[in-house]
Amino acid sequence: MPVTKATIRAVNDLTARWAGAADGGTVFSSAGLWPLLAFLADGADGAARAELAEALGVPAGEAAGAARELLAAMGAMRGLDAALGLWTTRRLELREAWRAGLPAEAHGALTGDPEADRAALDAWAAKATGGLIERIPVGLTEDTDLVLAAALALRTRWLVPFREYPVEFEDGPWGGRELQGLWRRSSLLDRVGVADTPHGFVTELKVLGDNALDVHLLLGEPKMTPGQVLEAGVGVLAGRHPVTPGPCLPFGSAGPGLTVTRERSATPDPPTLDVLTVAFDIRAEHDLLHRSRLFGLTAASDTTQSPFPGISGTRRLAVESARQAATARFGAHGFEAAAVTAIGAAGAGMPRLRWLTTRVQARFDRPFGFLAVHRHTRLVPAAGWVTDPSPHRWDEEP
């Protein structure tokens, strides 16, 4: 079955809430975490089940089915690979009803030797992400009875590539640095728009990929926080904020980093959209238990209780480690991103200018957000905030 709009909305809403806690340059994937929380909710009881259902945005009884649909849908998307892994020790006996809800090929074994188990799980992470992430982020101990992990990897190439050149901005947070600038010109003004949100205006630029995986660049007003800008981007996808598209923008300063002008031309040129942005390469690792309330993991990590009776009837399980490693790279020809999320549980010239033409200039010259978006479903597999763009590398020029 195709993934439902309700599940897409729930995953993207978790992206917005996670973005609200973002601080500094980062990249993260709610789509890589949401299925794990859903399978945990399916085996949880009491306070843990209620907290996980609240974090998921769907009833706990429906979570596992929604997670299976989400994983299947992501696996069917061109350019996006998704994998789920479950590893348990021989001393842990799983309830058949819970285990049967996971993909049959997902189940592997833990030997109880942390070094050997880490090597096996690292190999799985590297294979599942095509080498973008080489280590699984979860902590392993001799007491670890269960590891549940999800991996995502996405790659897309731009329909219209950028031109690379060194750029040095005069002022702002990136002033005085020689960065890898990306520039391109298009006649499609509807690729840009300005959203009116409760916290301020946000300029959204859609960079389209060749496999329906796009990246939306988001530049907010200087007063706005990273969380407010990224939340605005998710709100635009959900239709919660009005957007003025590029062809309808007023002349002058039309939005953050956005200018619309009328220029004289020697030929009857169509309107153009000029984009200047920067390349970036971001890596981040998140300890999800540091924000356990956000992800519904507070009661789930209480070792004095037995929060998961639906997973095992022979041992009391509680979450001992929950982490995500993520990466994103944006360049002249395309974008790639990956995330591995793991949860561990343990016991316990001057020609004659006759014509006028419209030129829209979009300039991303200070920290901005991004959302990787599947064009048809509007699922956000990855999101992040850019504070440290890639420097220009003279030694890489032809």
Secondary structure as the mmCIF struct_conf table of DSSP 4:
data_model
#
loop_
_struct_conf.conf_type_id
_struct_conf.id
_struct_conf.beg_label_comp_id
_struct_conf.beg_label_asym_id
_struct_conf.beg_label_seq_id
_struct_conf.end_label_comp_id
_struct_conf.end_label_asym_id
_struct_conf.end_label_seq_id
HELX_LH_PP_P HELX_LH_PP_P1 PRO A 2 THR A 4
HELX_RH_AL_P HELX_RH_AL_P1 LYS A 5 GLY A 20
TURN_TY1_P TURN_TY1_P1 ALA A 21 ALA A 21
BEND BEND1 GLY A 24 GLY A 25
STRN STRN1 THR A 26 PHE A 28
HELX_RH_AL_P HELX_RH_AL_P2 SER A 30 GLY A 43
HELX_RH_AL_P HELX_RH_AL_P3 GLY A 46 LEU A 56
TURN_TY1_P TURN_TY1_P2 GLY A 57 GLY A 57
BEND BEND2 VAL A 58 VAL A 58
HELX_RH_AL_P HELX_RH_AL_P4 ALA A 60 ALA A 76
BEND BEND3 MET A 77 MET A 77
TURN_TY1_P TURN_TY1_P3 ARG A 78 GLY A 79
STRN STRN2 LEU A 80 THR A 88
TURN_TY1_P TURN_TY1_P4 ARG A 90 ARG A 91
HELX_LH_PP_P HELX_LH_PP_P2 LEU A 92 GLU A 93
STRN STRN3 LEU A 94 LEU A 94
HELX_LH_PP_P HELX_LH_PP_P3 ARG A 95 ARG A 95
HELX_RH_AL_P HELX_RH_AL_P5 GLU A 96 ARG A 99
TURN_TY1_P TURN_TY1_P5 ALA A 100 GLY A 101
BEND BEND4 LEU A 102 LEU A 102
HELX_RH_3T_P HELX_RH_3T_P1 ALA A 104 ALA A 106
STRN STRN4 HIS A 107 ALA A 109
BEND BEND5 GLY A 112 GLY A 112
HELX_RH_AL_P HELX_RH_AL_P6 PRO A 114 ALA A 128
TURN_TY1_P TURN_TY1_P6 THR A 129 GLY A 131
BEND BEND6 LEU A 132 LEU A 132
BEND BEND7 ARG A 135 ARG A 135
BEND BEND8 VAL A 138 VAL A 138
TURN_TY1_P TURN_TY1_P7 GLU A 142 ASP A 143
STRN STRN5 THR A 144 ARG A 157
STRN STRN6 TRP A 158 TRP A 158
BEND BEND9 LEU A 159 VAL A 160
HELX_LH_PP_P HELX_LH_PP_P4 PRO A 161 PHE A 162
STRN STRN7 ARG A 163 GLU A 168
BEND BEND10 GLU A 170 GLY A 172
TURN_TY1_P TURN_TY1_P8 PRO A 173 GLY A 176
STRN STRN8 GLU A 178 SER A 186
BEND BEND11 SER A 187 SER A 187
HELX_RH_3T_P HELX_RH_3T_P2 LEU A 189 ARG A 191
STRN STRN9 VAL A 192 THR A 197
TURN_TY1_P TURN_TY1_P9 PRO A 198 HIS A 199
STRN STRN10 GLY A 200 VAL A 207
STRN STRN11 GLY A 209 GLY A 209
TURN_TY1_P TURN_TY1_P10 ASP A 210 ASN A 211
BEND BEND12 ALA A 212 ALA A 212
STRN STRN12 LEU A 213 GLY A 220
TURN_TY1_P TURN_TY1_P11 PRO A 222 LYS A 223
BEND BEND13 MET A 224 MET A 224
HELX_RH_AL_P HELX_RH_AL_P7 PRO A 226 LEU A 237
TURN_TY1_P TURN_TY1_P12 ALA A 238 GLY A 239
BEND BEND14 HIS A 241 HIS A 241
STRN STRN13 VAL A 243 PRO A 245
HELX_RH_3T_P HELX_RH_3T_P3 GLY A 246 CYS A 248
HELX_LH_PP_P HELX_LH_PP_P5 LEU A 249 PRO A 250
BEND BEND15 PHE A 251 PHE A 251
STRN STRN14 GLY A 252 GLY A 255
TURN_TY1_P TURN_TY1_P13 PRO A 256 GLY A 257
STRN STRN15 LEU A 258 SER A 265
BEND BEND16 ALA A 266 THR A 267
HELX_LH_PP_P HELX_LH_PP_P6 ASP A 269 PRO A 271
STRN STRN16 THR A 272 VAL A 278
STRN STRN17 PHE A 280 ASP A 287
HELX_RH_3T_P HELX_RH_3T_P4 LEU A 288 ARG A 291
TURN_TY1_P TURN_TY1_P14 SER A 292 GLY A 296
TURN_TY1_P TURN_TY1_P15 THR A 298 THR A 298
HELX_RH_3T_P HELX_RH_3T_P5 ALA A 299 SER A 301
TURN_TY1_P TURN_TY1_P16 THR A 303 THR A 304
BEND BEND17 GLN A 305 GLN A 305
TURN_TY1_P TURN_TY1_P17 PRO A 309 ILE A 311
STRN STRN18 SER A 312 SER A 312
BEND BEND18 GLY A 313 ARG A 315
STRN STRN19 LEU A 317 PHE A 330
BEND BEND19 ALA A 332 HIS A 333
STRN STRN20 GLY A 334 GLY A 347
STRN STRN21 TRP A 355 ARG A 363
BEND BEND20 ARG A 366 ARG A 366
STRN STRN22 PHE A 368 HIS A 374
TURN_TY1_P TURN_TY1_P18 ARG A 375 THR A 377
BEND BEND21 PRO A 381 PRO A 381
STRN STRN23 ALA A 382 VAL A 386
BEND BEND22 THR A 387 ASP A 388
HELX_LH_PP_P HELX_LH_PP_P7 PRO A 389 SER A 390
STRN STRN24 PRO A 391 PRO A 391
HELX_LH_PP_P HELX_LH_PP_P8 HIS A 392 HIS A 392
HELX_RH_3T_P HELX_RH_3T_P6 TRP A 394 GLU A 396
#
